[in-house]
Every structure is written in C-alpha cells, then in structure tokens.
Amino acid sequence: MRISLKLAASLYIVTFISAYGGGSSANAVEYLRFLPPAFSLQTGLLSAGTVRGWPAYVAMGAIGGPNVTPPTPTSRGGNDDFGGSPVDVVFKYEGVNGNGDPGIIDPPTNALRMTNDLTKLSAINDHPMRVAIVEYTAQMSGGAAFADFTNVSTPDPISGGAYLMGRHFTTLAAGVIALNDKPVTYNRTNYFGSLIMNPDLLGQIQQVNAIGDANKALPANSVNTAVDQTLCLLTQTRSYHNVYEPNTFGGQCPGQGGPAYCNKTYVGTPVKILETMLADGYPAYSFYDQKDAYWNVAINNLIGGTGTTYSQIGTWFNSCIANPTYDKRTYNRPNFRAGFDGWIQANNWLIRTFSPIGNVTFGWQENMWSVSGGGGGWWLNTDLTDSQIMLNYSGPVSSWLQTNAPSSITTGALRGNYVPDYFVFDRYETDDSVSPGQATLYNARSWDNYLSGVGQISKNFNNIPVMIWQIPGSHIPYVGEAEPEIWVNPETGQPVPGNYVFSTAPVYFFGDSNLKADLSNIIAGAGASTQSAVGNYLPKCSTDPKVAGMTAYKCPPGSNYKNYLLAYQGKPNNYNWGKANSKLTKAAASNVFAILWGGGNTTNVIKNFSNTDDHGWLANKIINYYKNPTPVVSTRAQCCAD
C-alpha cells in the first residue's frame, strides 16, 4: 500500500498477517489509527507485523550447514539433518573459516546448497524454512583489527591477502545474488534467505573506543573503489570454458565425453555461471578447494594459494582492480563518505542492489558487553530497574549507534530503502555451564534484563525487530532424568559420567514441568566445577555494588547455583522453572521476532559440528511450541521509496 508522505505522518496502519508472513495465503486486514507523535517518517509505506517474509510468530532457528547427501526424514549426522525437527531458519557462517576469509572471494555455495537442503526439509516437515548466512565483511571477534578495511596491493601480514575490502564486498554481494536467485520454495511460495552482518564488530569498536581508528582506516574514496571492483566482477556477462574435472587425479576433462560440465563454455555473470555448473552436476566440494579452476578458496584466489596462477574468478577480479568498469546507468553507485558509517552504507547498498526490499533480509549485530567500562556482560546478572538498564546499557549503546553507526540500525544517508530489516543481539557462544567466568550463568533475572535491554534499543530505533542469536540450547538437569546431557571432555572426546552440560534459556522460554517449584530435584553433585556440582556449584557471588554486575554475580556470598536460580525480583525462592511464565510473550513485547539456538560448540536443536542436541530436548520443545506459537508484536513503521 503506497501512501503520501503527508498521509504517512498522520496514519498508523496495522497489518495482521497469517502465521507465515509473506506466504501466498496471507490475508491482510488494515486498521487506520493516529500515529504516535514520536514517529518520524521519511517515506511513504507503513505496514506492521514482522520482518518481511518471516513468520508472524516468534520464529525458531538453529545452526546448520550444507549436507553431503540430501536430507531425508530419518537421516542423521549431516549439518542440515532437520528431518522431524522443524525450525524456521538455519544459520551458517559464510566461507570456510568462520572469520570472513580475508583475502579470499568466497563462492556462495553454502547458501545454494543449504537452499536445496531446506527446500527438501520444508516438504519433509511440512514447515517452511529459510537460510541465514553469517557474513563478515570485517571481523573483530578476537579484538580490534582494521586490516579488513584496507584495499591495497600490499599483502596483509596476517592473512597474506591483498585488496581485502574489495574481496569482502564481492563475497557479500555474491552471497546476496545466490540467496535472491535461489530461495527456499515450499507450497509454491518463495522463502528468501537472510544475512546476519559482522558479529562483534559494533560491540568491539564501541567497547574499546576504537571509532576514531575505524574512521581513520576508511579514508575518502576507499570504499567507492572497493564497491566498484565488486560491481565490475559480478555484473558483467562473462565467458568461461571449463576443462577442469575435480573427480580425476590430474584434474583435466577427457578430450571427448565426460560429465556435462566438461569441455563446456558457460556464459553469464560469475554467480550465474557457478549456479549453472552446479546444475550440470559439477561437484560442489571443489568450490571449497584451493585448486578449483573456476572459483577456489585460497588467498587472492591463487590456485593452491601460492604462485602466479589464479582461478578464473581471481583473474577476473585482477582485471577489475586495474580497470573497474561496469554499467553505471544500471548500477548508480552513491558516493560513500569516508569513515565507518560510509562503509556500513556500502554494505547495505550492495545487499539492496542485488536483492530488492521484500526478498533477502538482513540485520547488523550488537553485543551485550559493548559498553565501555561497563563490566562487559556482567551487568545482566544483577538487580536492575528498567531505568537503570537504560542508563547503563541501552542508552549508551543507542547513543553510540546513532552517533557513529546510524546506518546499521536506522535510516542513514541512503534513506529508507537501505534500512536494515532487523537488529541482532547475541549471547556468549557457550552453554551456561561451560564458561561461568564469562558471566554466562544466567538466571531468570539475567534473561529479563537481556530482553529489557534489547527491547529498549529497539524502541529507540522505531521498534526495529530484534533477532537474538547463539542462544544456548541445553536445559537444567534433574534427578531421575533418563538422558541428561553429559559433558564431553574436549581433549579426549569422551563423555565424563557425573558431569553435566546445562543452560537456562530454553527453560526460561518454554518451562520444564519436570522441575519442581523449589528445584528440590535439580542434580546436586560434588566438586568445584559447574559440570559436576550443578545445583551445588558456588558461583562467584557478591552484594558489593562495586563488584556485583561488574566482575561477579549479584547474589549473597555462599549461595549455590540452586539458590541463584530461585532468586527473582530481589527475593529468594521466588521463581518457578517448572512453568514458562509467559517469557516468550515478554520477548515478543521486546520486539523479538526470532530466537536462533546453538552454535558450533553449543547445544543445538540437532547434533552437528562439535555440539550436541541434548537428546532432542530442545527439538521436542520447539515441536510443541509450534502448536500454539507466540505472535510477534510490532508497531514499526517500515519505510520504502515513494
């Protein structure tokens, strides 16, 4: 529905959509109301509900990745084996190393292969799914580092790559093209993929006060040049004659005959050529190899990662370094300003250039530990009012974003078409029991604080929808449980009897009727470790306001983990983990539209990678949740061009 700017300023339109937002069966009913005076709109379309193409209930997701063989209803062990364990979205890191692969233009094969998997799984589970790719165009998970912002011929001393920014942008844009070309299909409806942008980047720059360094690393025209190189490589029609056969020892196609992809000339843009090669049966694994002749994963896309011979993608990119030509009438690149926000705008522009609003969605990620001098993530584990959370966390974060990175969360210089679809917050990626020294022992108070903080930031930015991500999926173990999750020693790979893995998030959101109201049946062991002691574990407690919430948990000294879990709203023995306590409703009220569970080392909905699935505990909770899912709550004005 398109309305004028004048009308947009006086009308508030609420759209109720079916449980599968964006599905062909959606029936919209619109009610006109007066806009709250706080709303300010630059453009003309108002709609409510959730993120375009996502469910109108709080969605559930999990970590996954391409299967080697297609998933079936009973297949297990593959990264995408979600048969019988439905979720709404499956996320995977782009590339091969999980860090953005600096110096490498990654092929978008993860997205394409996962789309195939999830199309099959949507039919198997009778439940539509989406692909989410975690994208790093700059990576600071290990601390402040600015090499990813460079775009020079001098090799980076760490990665060995050159023109890192241009290669990162090309990887991003190629992934967007693939997600836009090949959405998951279910019941004749497309379910486009999504992008989680640059985890830990915003939080790290804020926490260590590095915005000045980030701005300095991105001088005028550097971003423009990198974008031009991306447009040059990916938008021109090219020709590639393939004589490479990965399945032979010498890597050469036979002179005659052979597979359909042998001795064949492909014509199209680079991603289209890759898609066609895959359709011809070209083995996807080869695109993850350093030696692939068309699109390899090696530093500077050199064959084998060394020498002077490049893959075809590397060769084309080299020509774009020297002469980045493209059709500037079709691709009218803005003049991205110098500095960090100009770089963010370039990321957003590339996404929207290769996938229009309504198709591929995206959101930037922020951390719970980002406030400088704020004790990292410890603040979550103390008693706080909403006003204190605003003062100590959501206020400073909102102010920093508005000042230094507005395009990551709201309308920047590029205006409404380039506003991200949502904003992402993570949780330190381990199960609670694994890293108690990193403030990971969350009780109900901690999760309340978490939801209040993310909800306040959302409301500060036009109620932008919120995704919470990397949420640990294990549960609180209890006496008599048939299959509690046993801790596996990472050095031996063997389970250690009497040692448990546990977290609170799934029980906070779903409840567990097996737990007694007083937690008298929580496993209470011996020893000093969280895994062995569980309910008897002694967290680092303090009631000193200079310590609690800064380097320790707020609890009376001598409290054990059981006491800690039962404390709530300033009172002992005041929380019943046997019930859900409407916490999913609280999440929805904080504008949470999706909860993505697990990580590579954290309990997940299914077992893949080095994680576990807690014997299906979380998968069964999600199956039951889908019988009566929690509706999202959104009053956001969504902008797009007149």
C-alpha positions as CSV (number, residue, x, y, z in Angstrom):
1,M,0.0,0.0,0.0
2,R,1.6,3.3,-1.1
3,I,0.6,6.5,0.6
4,S,1.9,10.0,0.5
5,L,4.4,11.4,3.0
6,K,1.8,13.7,4.4
7,L,-0.6,10.9,4.9
8,A,2.1,8.7,6.4
9,A,2.7,11.4,9.1
10,S,-0.9,11.1,10.3
11,L,-1.8,7.5,9.8
12,Y,-0.8,4.4,11.7
13,I,-1.6,1.2,9.8
14,V,-1.6,-2.2,11.5
15,T,-1.5,-5.2,9.2
16,F,-2.4,-8.6,10.6
17,I,-0.8,-11.3,8.5
18,S,-1.1,-15.1,8.6
19,A,1.2,-17.2,10.6
20,Y,3.6,-17.5,7.6
21,G,4.4,-13.9,6.8
22,G,4.9,-13.4,3.1
23,G,3.1,-16.6,2.2
24,S,0.6,-16.7,-0.6
25,S,-2.2,-17.4,1.9
26,A,-1.7,-14.2,3.9
27,N,-4.8,-12.1,4.2
28,A,-4.2,-8.6,5.4
29,V,-6.7,-6.6,7.4
30,E,-5.8,-3.0,7.9
31,Y,-6.9,-0.6,10.6
32,L,-6.2,3.1,10.4
33,R,-5.1,4.8,13.6
34,F,-3.4,8.1,14.5
35,L,0.3,7.9,14.6
36,P,2.1,8.4,17.9
37,P,3.7,11.8,17.8
38,A,7.2,10.3,18.3
39,F,7.1,8.7,14.9
40,S,9.1,10.4,12.1
41,L,8.8,9.0,8.6
42,Q,10.8,9.9,5.5
43,T,8.9,7.9,3.0
44,G,5.5,6.6,2.3
45,L,4.7,2.9,3.1
46,L,3.5,1.9,6.5
47,S,3.0,-1.7,7.4
48,A,3.0,-3.7,10.6
49,G,3.7,-7.2,11.5
50,T,7.1,-8.7,11.4
51,V,10.1,-8.8,9.1
52,R,9.1,-9.3,5.5
53,G,8.9,-13.0,4.6
54,W,9.3,-14.2,8.2
55,P,6.5,-15.7,10.4
56,A,4.1,-13.6,12.3
57,Y,5.1,-15.6,15.4
58,V,8.4,-15.6,17.3
59,A,10.5,-17.8,14.9
60,M,12.8,-20.5,16.0
61,G,16.2,-21.2,14.4
62,A,19.3,-23.3,14.7
63,I,22.8,-23.7,13.4
64,G,23.3,-25.9,10.4
65,G,25.1,-26.2,7.1
66,P,25.2,-28.0,3.8
67,N,24.6,-31.7,3.8
68,V,26.9,-34.0,1.8
69,T,23.9,-36.1,0.9
70,P,20.3,-34.8,0.6
71,P,18.4,-34.8,4.0
72,T,15.7,-37.3,4.5
73,P,13.0,-37.8,7.2
74,T,15.4,-40.1,9.1
75,S,18.9,-39.1,8.0
76,R,21.2,-38.1,10.9
77,G,24.7,-36.8,11.2
78,G,24.5,-34.2,8.4
79,N,24.7,-30.5,9.2
80,D,21.2,-29.9,7.8
81,D,19.5,-33.1,9.0
82,F,16.5,-31.4,10.5
83,G,14.0,-34.1,9.4
84,G,11.5,-34.4,12.2
85,S,13.0,-31.4,13.9
86,P,11.4,-28.4,12.2
87,V,12.7,-24.8,12.7
88,D,12.0,-21.6,10.7
89,V,15.6,-20.7,9.9
90,V,19.0,-22.4,9.8
91,F,22.2,-20.3,10.0
92,K,25.7,-20.9,8.7
93,Y,28.9,-18.9,8.6
94,E,29.9,-17.8,5.1
95,G,33.1,-19.3,3.7
96,V,35.3,-22.0,5.1
97,N,37.0,-20.5,8.2
98,G,34.2,-18.6,10.0
99,N,36.0,-15.3,10.0
100,G,35.1,-13.8,6.6
101,D,38.1,-15.4,5.0
102,P,40.1,-12.2,4.5
103,G,41.9,-12.2,1.1
104,I,39.5,-14.7,-0.4
105,I,36.5,-14.2,-2.6
106,D,34.3,-17.0,-1.3
107,P,31.9,-18.7,-3.6
108,P,28.2,-18.7,-2.4
109,T,28.0,-22.4,-2.4
110,N,26.9,-22.6,1.3
111,A,23.8,-20.6,0.5
112,L,23.0,-22.5,-2.7
113,R,23.4,-26.0,-1.1
114,M,21.5,-25.1,2.0
115,T,18.7,-23.8,-0.1
116,N,18.4,-27.2,-1.7
117,D,18.5,-28.9,1.7
118,L,15.9,-26.7,3.2
119,T,13.6,-26.9,0.3
120,K,13.6,-30.7,0.8
121,L,13.2,-30.3,4.5
122,S,10.3,-27.8,4.3
123,A,8.4,-30.5,2.4
124,I,9.5,-33.3,4.8
125,N,8.5,-31.3,7.9
126,D,5.5,-29.6,6.3
127,H,7.0,-26.4,7.6
128,P,8.8,-23.6,5.6
129,M,12.4,-22.8,6.4
130,R,14.9,-20.1,5.5
131,V,18.7,-19.9,5.1
132,A,20.6,-17.3,7.2
133,I,24.2,-16.6,6.3
134,V,26.5,-15.0,8.9
135,E,28.6,-12.6,6.9
136,Y,31.9,-11.0,7.9
137,T,33.0,-8.1,5.8
138,A,35.1,-7.1,8.8
139,Q,35.9,-9.3,11.7
140,M,36.8,-8.2,15.2
141,S,35.7,-11.2,17.3
142,G,39.3,-11.5,18.5
143,G,39.8,-7.8,19.3
144,A,40.2,-4.6,17.4
145,A,41.8,-5.0,14.0
146,F,41.4,-2.9,10.9
147,A,43.0,-4.9,8.1
148,D,39.6,-5.8,6.7
149,F,39.1,-2.0,6.0
150,T,42.1,-1.9,3.7
151,N,42.0,-2.2,-0.1
152,V,45.6,-2.0,-1.2
153,S,48.0,-4.2,-3.2
154,T,50.4,-4.7,-0.3
155,P,49.7,-8.2,1.2
156,D,48.2,-8.1,4.7
157,P,50.8,-9.5,7.1
158,I,48.4,-11.8,8.8
159,S,46.2,-13.3,6.0
160,G,48.6,-12.6,3.1
161,G,45.7,-11.2,1.1
162,A,45.5,-8.1,-1.0
163,Y,42.5,-5.8,-1.7
164,L,40.8,-7.2,1.4
165,M,37.8,-4.8,1.3
166,G,37.1,-5.4,-2.4
167,R,37.2,-9.2,-1.9
168,H,34.9,-9.0,1.2
169,F,32.4,-6.9,-0.6
170,T,32.4,-9.3,-3.5
171,T,31.9,-12.3,-1.3
172,L,28.9,-10.4,0.3
173,A,27.4,-9.5,-3.0
174,A,27.8,-12.9,-4.5
175,G,26.0,-14.4,-1.5
176,V,23.2,-12.0,-1.8
177,I,22.8,-12.8,-5.5
178,A,22.7,-16.5,-4.7
179,L,20.1,-16.1,-2.0
180,N,18.0,-13.9,-4.2
181,D,18.3,-16.3,-7.2
182,K,17.6,-19.4,-5.3
183,P,15.1,-19.0,-2.3
184,V,13.7,-22.0,-0.5
185,T,10.4,-23.0,-2.1
186,Y,7.5,-24.6,-0.3
187,N,3.9,-24.8,-1.5
188,R,4.7,-22.6,-4.5
189,T,5.9,-19.8,-2.2
190,N,9.5,-18.4,-2.0
191,Y,11.2,-18.1,1.4
192,F,14.2,-15.8,0.8
193,G,17.3,-16.1,2.9
194,S,18.8,-13.6,5.4
195,L,22.1,-12.1,6.4
196,I,23.5,-11.6,9.9
197,M,26.1,-8.9,9.5
198,N,29.5,-8.7,11.1
199,P,29.1,-10.2,14.6
200,D,31.1,-8.5,17.4
201,L,32.2,-5.6,15.1
202,L,30.0,-2.9,16.5
203,G,30.4,-4.1,20.1
204,Q,34.2,-4.3,19.9
205,I,34.6,-0.9,18.4
206,Q,32.4,0.6,21.0
207,Q,33.9,-1.2,24.0
208,V,37.5,-0.2,23.3
209,N,36.6,3.3,22.0
210,A,38.1,2.5,18.6
211,I,35.7,4.5,16.4
212,G,38.4,7.1,15.7
213,D,40.7,4.3,14.4
214,A,37.9,2.8,12.3
215,N,37.1,6.2,10.7
216,K,40.8,6.8,10.0
217,A,41.1,3.4,8.3
218,L,38.4,4.3,5.9
219,P,39.5,7.4,4.0
220,A,37.6,9.1,1.2
221,N,37.0,7.0,-1.9
222,S,38.5,3.8,-0.5
223,V,35.0,2.3,-0.1
224,N,33.9,3.6,-3.5
225,T,36.9,1.8,-5.2
226,A,36.1,-1.5,-3.4
227,V,32.4,-1.3,-4.4
228,D,33.4,-0.5,-8.0
229,Q,35.7,-3.7,-8.1
230,T,32.7,-5.7,-6.8
231,L,30.3,-4.3,-9.4
232,C,32.9,-4.8,-12.1
233,L,33.4,-8.5,-11.3
234,L,29.8,-9.6,-10.6
235,T,27.6,-7.6,-13.0
236,Q,29.3,-8.2,-16.4
237,T,28.4,-11.1,-18.7
238,R,31.5,-13.3,-19.0
239,S,32.5,-16.5,-20.7
240,Y,34.3,-19.4,-19.1
241,H,35.3,-22.6,-20.9
242,N,35.6,-25.4,-18.3
243,V,38.2,-28.2,-18.8
244,Y,38.7,-28.9,-15.1
245,E,37.4,-32.2,-13.7
246,P,37.8,-32.3,-9.9
247,N,37.0,-36.1,-9.8
248,T,40.1,-37.1,-11.7
249,F,43.7,-37.3,-10.4
250,G,45.0,-34.9,-13.0
251,G,42.0,-32.5,-12.7
252,Q,41.5,-32.5,-16.5
253,C,38.4,-33.3,-18.5
254,P,38.8,-36.0,-21.1
255,G,39.3,-34.9,-24.7
256,Q,35.8,-36.1,-25.5
257,G,32.8,-37.1,-23.5
258,G,32.9,-36.9,-19.7
259,P,30.4,-35.1,-17.4
260,A,28.1,-32.4,-18.7
261,Y,30.3,-29.7,-17.3
262,C,33.4,-30.9,-19.1
263,N,34.6,-29.1,-22.2
264,K,31.6,-26.7,-22.0
265,T,31.5,-22.9,-22.4
266,Y,29.4,-21.1,-19.8
267,V,28.2,-17.6,-20.4
268,G,26.7,-15.3,-17.8
269,T,27.6,-13.3,-14.7
270,P,30.0,-15.2,-12.4
271,V,27.4,-16.3,-9.9
272,K,25.1,-17.5,-12.7
273,I,27.9,-19.5,-14.2
274,L,28.5,-21.1,-10.9
275,E,24.8,-21.9,-10.5
276,T,24.7,-23.5,-13.9
277,M,27.8,-25.5,-13.3
278,L,26.2,-27.0,-10.2
279,A,23.1,-27.7,-12.1
280,D,25.2,-29.7,-14.6
281,G,26.5,-31.8,-11.7
282,Y,29.8,-30.1,-11.0
283,P,30.9,-31.3,-7.6
284,A,30.2,-28.6,-5.0
285,Y,33.1,-29.7,-2.8
286,S,35.5,-28.5,-5.4
287,F,34.5,-24.9,-4.9
288,Y,35.8,-25.3,-1.3
289,D,39.1,-26.4,-2.6
290,Q,42.2,-24.3,-3.2
291,K,42.8,-25.8,-6.6
292,D,39.4,-25.3,-8.4
293,A,40.0,-23.7,-11.7
294,Y,36.8,-21.6,-11.8
295,W,36.2,-20.4,-8.2
296,N,38.5,-21.6,-5.5
297,V,39.0,-20.7,-1.8
298,A,42.7,-19.6,-1.5
299,I,44.4,-16.4,-0.6
300,N,44.0,-13.9,-3.5
301,N,42.2,-16.8,-5.3
302,L,45.5,-18.1,-6.4
303,I,45.5,-21.8,-7.5
304,G,46.8,-23.7,-4.5
305,G,47.2,-20.4,-2.6
306,T,50.7,-19.7,-4.0
307,G,52.4,-19.0,-7.2
308,T,51.2,-16.8,-10.1
309,T,48.2,-18.8,-11.5
310,Y,44.8,-17.6,-10.5
311,S,41.4,-19.2,-10.7
312,Q,39.1,-17.7,-13.2
313,I,37.4,-15.6,-10.5
314,G,40.8,-14.4,-9.3
315,T,41.8,-13.5,-12.9
316,W,38.6,-11.5,-13.5
317,F,39.0,-9.7,-10.1
318,N,42.6,-8.8,-11.0
319,S,41.3,-7.1,-14.2
320,C,38.8,-5.2,-12.1
321,I,41.5,-3.9,-9.8
322,A,43.2,-2.3,-12.8
323,N,40.0,-1.2,-14.6
324,P,36.8,-1.5,-12.6
325,T,34.3,-1.0,-15.4
326,Y,30.6,-1.7,-15.2
327,D,27.3,-0.2,-16.5
328,K,27.0,2.9,-14.4
329,R,23.5,3.6,-15.7
330,T,22.2,0.4,-14.3
331,Y,24.4,0.5,-11.1
332,N,24.4,4.1,-10.0
333,R,26.8,3.8,-7.1
334,P,26.4,6.5,-4.4
335,N,29.5,8.5,-3.3
336,F,30.1,6.7,0.0
337,R,31.5,9.2,2.5
338,A,34.7,8.5,4.4
339,G,34.5,6.7,7.7
340,F,32.8,3.8,9.4
341,D,29.2,4.7,8.6
342,G,30.0,5.2,5.0
343,W,31.4,1.7,4.9
344,I,28.2,0.4,6.6
345,Q,26.2,2.2,4.0
346,A,28.2,0.4,1.2
347,N,27.3,-3.0,2.8
348,N,23.6,-2.1,2.9
349,W,23.7,-0.7,-0.6
350,L,25.2,-3.8,-2.1
351,I,22.6,-6.0,-0.4
352,R,19.7,-3.9,-1.6
353,T,21.2,-3.5,-5.1
354,F,21.3,-7.3,-5.6
355,S,18.1,-8.1,-3.8
356,P,15.2,-5.7,-3.5
357,I,13.2,-5.0,-0.4
358,G,10.9,-7.9,0.3
359,N,13.4,-10.6,-0.8
360,V,16.7,-11.1,1.1
361,T,16.6,-9.6,4.6
362,F,19.5,-8.5,6.8
363,G,20.5,-7.1,10.2
364,W,23.6,-5.9,11.9
365,Q,24.7,-7.5,15.2
366,E,25.4,-5.8,18.6
367,N,26.7,-7.3,21.8
368,M,25.6,-7.3,25.4
369,W,29.1,-6.4,26.5
370,S,29.7,-3.4,24.3
371,V,29.5,-0.6,26.8
372,S,33.0,0.8,27.5
373,G,33.9,0.4,31.2
374,G,30.6,-1.3,31.9
375,G,31.9,-4.6,33.2
376,G,31.3,-6.5,29.9
377,G,28.3,-8.8,30.1
378,W,28.3,-9.0,33.9
379,W,25.6,-6.2,34.2
380,L,23.0,-8.8,33.2
381,N,23.5,-10.7,36.4
382,T,22.4,-8.1,38.9
383,D,19.2,-6.4,40.0
384,L,18.3,-3.5,37.8
385,T,15.2,-1.5,37.1
386,D,14.3,-0.6,33.5
387,S,15.6,2.9,34.1
388,Q,18.9,1.6,35.3
389,I,19.2,-0.7,32.2
390,M,18.5,2.4,30.0
391,L,21.1,4.4,31.9
392,N,23.8,1.7,32.0
393,Y,23.3,-0.2,28.7
394,S,20.6,0.6,26.2
395,G,21.0,4.3,26.5
396,P,24.8,4.4,25.8
397,V,24.5,1.8,23.1
398,S,21.7,3.7,21.4
399,S,23.6,6.9,21.6
400,W,26.8,5.3,20.2
401,L,24.9,3.8,17.3
402,Q,23.1,7.0,16.5
403,T,26.3,8.9,16.5
404,N,28.8,6.5,14.9
405,A,26.9,3.8,13.0
406,P,23.3,5.0,12.3
407,S,23.1,3.1,9.1
408,S,23.4,-0.2,11.0
409,I,20.0,0.3,12.7
410,T,18.1,3.2,11.3
411,T,17.8,5.5,8.3
412,G,21.2,6.9,7.2
413,A,22.3,9.0,4.3
414,L,20.9,6.5,1.8
415,R,17.4,6.9,3.2
416,G,14.7,4.4,3.8
417,N,15.3,1.7,1.1
418,Y,18.6,0.8,2.8
419,V,17.4,0.5,6.4
420,P,18.2,-3.0,7.8
421,D,15.2,-5.3,8.3
422,Y,16.1,-6.1,11.9
423,F,18.9,-5.9,14.5
424,V,20.7,-8.8,16.1
425,F,21.9,-9.4,19.7
426,D,24.0,-12.4,20.6
427,R,24.8,-14.4,23.7
428,Y,28.3,-15.5,24.5
429,E,28.6,-18.7,22.5
430,T,28.8,-21.5,25.1
431,D,26.4,-23.3,27.2
432,D,25.9,-21.6,30.6
433,S,27.8,-24.3,32.5
434,V,30.9,-24.1,30.2
435,S,32.1,-20.6,30.9
436,P,30.9,-19.3,34.3
437,G,33.8,-16.9,34.4
438,Q,32.5,-15.2,31.4
439,A,29.2,-14.2,33.1
440,T,27.3,-17.0,31.4
441,L,25.3,-18.3,34.4
442,Y,22.0,-16.6,33.6
443,N,19.0,-16.9,35.9
444,A,15.5,-15.5,35.2
445,R,16.7,-12.0,36.3
446,S,19.5,-12.2,33.7
447,W,17.2,-13.0,30.9
448,D,14.7,-10.4,32.0
449,N,17.5,-7.8,31.9
450,Y,18.6,-9.1,28.5
451,L,15.1,-8.7,27.0
452,S,14.6,-5.3,28.6
453,G,17.9,-4.1,27.2
454,V,17.3,-5.2,23.6
455,G,13.7,-4.1,23.7
456,Q,14.7,-0.6,24.8
457,I,17.2,-0.3,22.0
458,S,14.6,-1.5,19.5
459,K,12.1,1.1,20.8
460,N,14.8,3.8,20.5
461,F,15.0,3.0,16.8
462,N,11.4,2.9,15.5
463,N,10.8,-0.6,17.1
464,I,13.2,-2.3,14.8
465,P,12.6,-6.1,15.0
466,V,15.1,-8.0,17.1
467,M,16.7,-11.3,16.5
468,I,18.5,-13.0,19.4
469,W,21.2,-15.4,18.3
470,Q,23.6,-18.1,19.5
471,I,21.3,-18.8,22.4
472,P,22.4,-22.0,24.3
473,G,20.0,-24.9,23.9
474,S,20.7,-27.1,26.9
475,H,18.4,-27.4,29.9
476,I,18.5,-27.7,33.7
477,P,19.2,-31.4,34.6
478,Y,17.1,-33.1,37.3
479,V,17.2,-36.3,39.3
480,G,15.7,-39.2,37.6
481,E,16.1,-37.8,34.1
482,A,16.5,-40.6,31.6
483,E,19.1,-38.9,29.4
484,P,20.6,-35.7,30.9
485,E,23.3,-34.1,28.7
486,I,26.7,-35.3,29.8
487,W,29.8,-33.1,29.4
488,V,32.3,-34.4,26.9
489,N,36.0,-33.7,27.6
490,P,37.2,-31.8,24.6
491,E,40.7,-33.2,25.0
492,T,39.7,-36.8,24.9
493,G,36.3,-36.5,23.1
494,Q,34.8,-38.8,25.7
495,P,31.8,-38.2,28.0
496,V,32.6,-37.8,31.7
497,P,30.0,-39.5,33.9
498,G,28.6,-37.3,36.6
499,N,29.5,-34.2,34.7
500,Y,26.6,-32.3,33.0
501,V,26.0,-29.6,30.5
502,F,23.2,-27.1,31.2
503,S,21.8,-23.7,30.4
504,T,18.6,-21.8,31.4
505,A,17.4,-20.2,28.2
506,P,15.1,-23.0,26.9
507,V,13.6,-23.5,30.3
508,Y,13.1,-19.7,30.8
509,F,11.2,-19.5,27.5
510,F,9.4,-22.9,27.5
511,G,9.4,-24.1,31.1
512,D,10.0,-27.6,32.2
513,S,7.2,-29.4,34.1
514,N,9.7,-32.0,35.3
515,L,11.4,-29.4,37.6
516,K,9.8,-28.9,41.0
517,A,8.9,-25.4,42.0
518,D,11.6,-25.4,44.7
519,L,14.2,-27.1,42.5
520,S,14.5,-29.9,45.1
521,N,15.1,-32.3,42.2
522,I,17.9,-30.4,40.5
523,I,21.0,-32.5,40.2
524,A,23.2,-31.6,43.1
525,G,26.6,-33.1,42.9
526,A,30.1,-32.6,44.3
527,G,33.3,-31.0,43.2
528,A,34.3,-27.5,42.3
529,S,33.3,-27.4,38.7
530,T,29.9,-26.3,37.3
531,Q,29.6,-29.6,35.4
532,S,30.0,-31.9,38.4
533,A,28.3,-29.8,41.1
534,V,25.4,-28.3,39.2
535,G,22.9,-27.3,41.9
536,N,25.6,-27.3,44.5
537,Y,28.0,-25.2,42.4
538,L,29.2,-22.0,44.2
539,P,29.1,-19.1,41.7
540,K,31.3,-16.0,42.3
541,C,28.7,-14.1,44.3
542,S,28.8,-10.6,45.7
543,T,26.4,-8.0,47.0
544,D,29.0,-5.2,46.9
545,P,27.7,-2.8,44.2
546,K,31.3,-2.1,43.0
547,V,31.7,-5.8,42.3
548,A,28.3,-7.4,41.6
549,G,27.4,-6.8,38.0
550,M,31.0,-5.8,37.2
551,T,33.1,-8.9,37.9
552,A,30.7,-11.1,39.9
553,Y,27.1,-12.4,40.0
554,K,24.7,-10.4,42.3
555,C,23.9,-13.0,45.0
556,P,24.7,-13.4,48.7
557,P,28.1,-14.9,49.2
558,G,27.8,-18.6,49.8
559,S,24.8,-19.0,47.5
560,N,24.8,-22.1,45.4
561,Y,23.6,-22.4,41.8
562,K,20.2,-23.7,43.0
563,N,19.8,-20.6,45.3
564,Y,20.8,-18.4,42.4
565,L,18.3,-19.9,40.0
566,L,15.4,-19.5,42.5
567,A,16.2,-15.8,43.4
568,Y,14.0,-13.4,41.5
569,Q,12.9,-9.8,41.8
570,G,15.1,-9.3,44.9
571,K,13.6,-12.3,46.8
572,P,14.9,-15.8,47.4
573,N,12.9,-18.9,46.4
574,N,10.8,-16.7,44.1
575,Y,11.0,-18.3,40.6
576,N,9.3,-21.5,39.3
577,W,11.3,-23.0,36.4
578,G,8.6,-25.6,36.0
579,K,6.4,-23.1,34.1
580,A,7.0,-20.9,31.1
581,N,5.9,-17.8,33.0
582,S,4.9,-16.0,29.7
583,K,8.5,-15.2,28.9
584,L,8.0,-15.7,25.2
585,T,5.3,-13.1,25.4
586,K,7.8,-10.8,27.2
587,A,10.3,-11.5,24.3
588,A,7.7,-10.5,21.7
589,A,6.9,-7.4,23.7
590,S,10.6,-6.5,23.4
591,N,10.2,-6.8,19.6
592,V,12.0,-10.1,19.4
593,F,10.9,-11.8,16.2
594,A,13.3,-14.7,16.1
595,I,15.4,-16.9,18.5
596,L,18.3,-18.7,16.9
597,W,19.6,-21.6,19.0
598,G,23.0,-23.1,19.4
599,G,26.5,-22.7,17.9
600,G,29.3,-24.8,16.7
601,N,30.3,-25.7,20.3
602,T,26.9,-25.0,22.0
603,T,23.9,-27.2,22.4
604,N,21.7,-27.1,19.3
605,V,18.4,-28.3,18.1
606,I,20.2,-31.2,16.3
607,K,23.7,-32.5,16.6
608,N,26.1,-31.2,14.0
609,F,29.6,-29.9,14.3
610,S,31.1,-30.4,17.8
611,N,27.9,-29.5,19.6
612,T,25.2,-31.8,21.0
613,D,21.4,-31.9,20.7
614,D,20.6,-32.7,24.4
615,H,19.0,-35.9,23.2
616,G,16.3,-33.9,21.4
617,W,15.1,-32.0,24.4
618,L,15.0,-28.6,22.7
619,A,13.7,-30.1,19.4
620,N,10.7,-31.5,21.2
621,K,10.1,-28.2,23.0
622,I,10.0,-26.4,19.6
623,I,7.7,-29.0,18.1
624,N,5.3,-28.5,21.0
625,Y,5.7,-24.7,20.7
626,Y,4.5,-24.7,17.1
627,K,1.1,-26.0,18.2
628,N,0.5,-22.6,19.8
629,P,3.3,-20.1,18.8
630,T,3.6,-16.7,20.3
631,P,2.6,-13.9,18.0
632,V,5.1,-11.1,17.3
633,V,4.3,-7.7,18.5
634,S,5.2,-4.9,16.0
635,T,4.2,-1.3,15.6
636,R,7.1,-0.4,13.4
637,A,6.7,2.0,10.5
638,Q,8.6,0.4,7.6
639,C,10.0,2.8,5.0
640,C,10.5,2.4,1.4
641,A,10.8,4.8,-1.5
642,D,8.0,6.8,-2.9
